[in-house]
Amino acid sequence: MIYVIRHGQTDLNKERRMQGRLGLPLNEHGIKQAENLREKIKDIKFDYVFSSPQERAIQTAEIATGLKVTIDARLDVFDLGEADRLETSEVKMAGVVPDSSVYKGVEDTIVFVERVFNFLSELETEHRGKELNILLSGHKCTTGCIGSYFDGIPKDENILSFSSSNGDYKIYNFK
């Protein structure tokens, strides 16, 4: 089984600001969310725990599982470029991402999806058919992208519809 968790709350989440690679560690509420997640999954023995390199994702995975994570850059948060840390309500968007014609450094959505799918494809090739529990810790964008890998990209292309809430998880299985 593949357990996909979204990191707990940070102050940027609380302040409704864009949070990308300039993100913050978990706040007190985020730590509580990770501890609550630990309670929900306490009976699961994880064979592998992978995380985005962002501190908030690492913290959540380590609190929830009590295990050291393996960091994989392909699970990193979508790069928001110059829109990182801006108030969400003030950012000019192009669909569900900041408008790259307004903000420099915004990651190309196709490149983002390809890197996350590449990680999952590699994981599937290596572990399909095995009785394993694998935990993946990430962000709204990565948890949504992972959901799209398993369930297909939605017709409206909004992969965020597959995301979990902060400190929550979804379960998938390689077919």
C-alpha positions in Angstrom: 0.0 0.0 0.0 1.1 3.6 -0.7 0.3 6.0 2.1 0.4 9.6 0.9 0.5 12.3 3.6 0.4 16.1 3.3 2.6 18.0 5.8 1.0 19.6 8.8 0.2 23.3 9.1 2.9 26.0 9.0 2.4 29.7 9.7 2.3 30.4 6.0 -0.7 28.0 5.6 -2.3 29.8 8.6 -1.7 33.2 7.0 -3.1 32.0 3.6 0.2 32.7 1.8 1.7 30.9 -1.1 4.2 28.3 0.3 6.7 26.8 -2.0 10.4 26.2 -1.5 10.7 29.2 0.9 8.3 27.4 3.2 8.5 27.2 7.0 8.7 24.4 9.5 5.6 23.1 11.2 3.9 25.4 13.7 2.4 24.1 17.0 -0.8 23.1 15.3 1.1 21.4 12.5 3.0 19.3 15.0 -0.3 18.3 16.7 -1.6 17.3 13.2 1.4 15.1 12.7 1.0 13.6 16.1 -2.7 12.9 15.4 -1.6 11.3 12.1 0.8 9.1 14.1 -2.2 7.8 16.1 -4.2 7.1 12.9 -1.4 5.0 11.3 0.3 3.6 14.5 -0.5 0.0 13.6 1.1 0.2 10.2 4.7 -1.0 9.7 6.3 1.0 7.0 9.0 -0.6 4.8 9.9 2.7 3.2 9.4 6.4 4.0 10.1 9.0 1.3 9.8 12.7 1.7 10.1 16.0 -0.1 13.3 17.8 0.9 11.2 20.5 2.6 11.5 20.6 6.4 7.8 20.6 6.9 7.3 17.4 5.0 10.3 15.7 6.7 9.0 16.7 10.1 5.5 15.4 9.4 6.8 12.0 8.2 9.2 11.6 11.0 6.7 12.5 13.7 4.0 10.3 12.1 6.2 7.2 11.7 9.0 7.6 14.1 11.3 6.6 11.2 14.1 8.4 9.4 13.0 9.5 5.9 14.7 9.0 2.6 14.6 12.4 0.8 13.9 12.5 -2.9 14.0 15.8 -4.7 11.4 14.6 -7.2 8.8 14.9 -4.4 9.7 18.6 -3.8 7.0 21.2 -3.7 6.1 23.0 -7.0 8.5 26.0 -7.4 6.4 29.1 -7.0 9.3 31.4 -8.0 8.7 35.0 -7.1 5.1 34.3 -5.9 6.5 32.3 -3.0 5.2 33.6 0.4 2.8 36.2 -1.2 -0.7 36.4 0.1 -2.8 33.9 -1.9 -5.6 36.4 -2.6 -3.1 38.8 -4.2 -1.4 36.4 -6.6 -2.3 36.6 -10.3 -2.9 33.0 -11.2 -2.9 31.1 -14.5 -5.2 28.3 -13.6 -4.1 26.8 -10.3 -0.5 28.1 -10.4 1.0 31.6 -10.3 1.2 33.3 -13.7 4.7 32.7 -15.0 4.4 35.8 -17.2 4.1 37.9 -14.0 6.4 36.0 -11.6 9.9 34.8 -12.5 11.0 31.3 -11.6 7.6 29.6 -11.6 8.0 25.9 -12.4 6.5 24.6 -15.6 3.5 22.4 -14.7 4.4 19.7 -17.2 8.0 19.5 -15.8 6.5 19.2 -12.3 4.1 16.4 -13.2 6.8 14.5 -15.1 9.3 14.6 -12.2 6.7 13.3 -9.7 5.4 10.7 -12.1 9.0 9.6 -12.8 9.5 9.0 -9.1 6.3 7.0 -8.9 7.0 5.0 -12.0 10.5 4.0 -10.6 8.9 3.1 -7.3 6.2 1.0 -9.0 8.8 -0.8 -11.2 10.8 -1.7 -8.2 8.0 -2.6 -5.8 4.9 -3.6 -7.7 3.5 -7.0 -6.6 5.3 -6.9 -3.3 3.5 -6.8 0.1 4.9 -3.4 1.3 3.8 -0.3 3.0 5.4 2.8 1.6 4.8 6.3 3.0 5.3 9.4 0.8 5.3 12.8 2.5 4.7 15.9 0.5 2.6 19.0 -0.2 -0.7 19.9 -1.6 0.7 19.9 -5.1 2.7 16.6 -4.7 -0.1 14.7 -3.0 -2.5 15.9 -5.8 0.0 14.8 -8.4 0.4 11.4 -6.8 -3.4 11.0 -6.8 -3.3 11.8 -10.5 -0.7 9.1 -11.1 -3.0 6.5 -9.6 -6.5 7.9 -10.7 -5.6 9.8 -13.8 -5.4 13.5 -14.5 -8.8 15.1 -14.1 -10.6 16.5 -17.2 -10.2 20.0 -15.8 -6.5 19.2 -15.2 -6.8 20.4 -11.6 -4.6 17.8 -9.9 -5.0 19.6 -6.6 -8.5 18.0 -6.4 -6.6 14.8 -5.2 -4.8 16.6 -2.4 -5.2 15.8 1.2 -5.8 18.4 4.0 -2.8 19.4 6.1 -1.8 16.5 8.3 -4.0 14.0 6.5 -3.4 11.1 4.2 -4.8 9.0 1.3 -4.1 5.4 0.4 -3.3 4.0 -3.1 -2.1 0.7 -4.5 0.0 -0.1 -7.6 -2.2 -2.1 -9.9 
